[in-house]
Amino acid sequence: MLNQILIFLLDTLLGLFSLALLLRFYMQLLRAPYRNPLSQFLVALTDFIVRPARRVIPGYSGMDLSTLLLAWLAQCMLLTGVLMLQGYEFRSTIGIAITGLVLLGLIEIIKMTLYIILVAIIMQAVLSWFNPHTPLAPMLDSFTRPFLGVIRRRIPPIGNVDLSPLFVLVIIQLLLFVVAGAGKEISLLF
């Protein structure tokens, strides 16, 4: 029971911290408006580790690779901690274990990215019905525009109803199935 509690706490703390780092990375990458409460919160929460990491890990083409790498490392630490609490011994197959953890950390980052897009699209759709001028609207638009724009160019609104969120949500669900299958294949290494 104590292990379950520790796994829950580890998953909550490191999972949320990794999510905060990943959100910060995508807000910078997608040029989301900086002057909103969520951006300010993410910068305040993650600045203590991102600033020193930027001195060591340079950016590339406008991408803050240090923040992305930190999110991935947090996921790898989370997976390692969970496996250790579940009783997995790394001594016997350390090379396979490290390779599996690296790949599973990458799978988790991809899965989190898909969930971020999914939640942003749902929030944007719901807020457009109730409060389209909310302060979150510009930030959500910057997150969803690259994905919805691809569908909007190919499928015009039908009767003034934009169906692009529906198509993107279906595509994200399909990608989540693929990512989950890849994660199961990799977890067989353990």
Salt bridges, closest charged atoms under 4 A:
ASP47 OD1 - ARG24 NH2 3.18
ASP47 OD2 - ARG51 NE 2.89
ASP64 OD2 - ARG54 NH2 2.95
GLU89 OE1 - ARG91 NH2 3.60
GLU108 OE2 - LYS111 NZ 3.26
ASP141 OD2 - ARG145 NH2 2.79
ASP162 OD2 - ARG152 NE 2.76
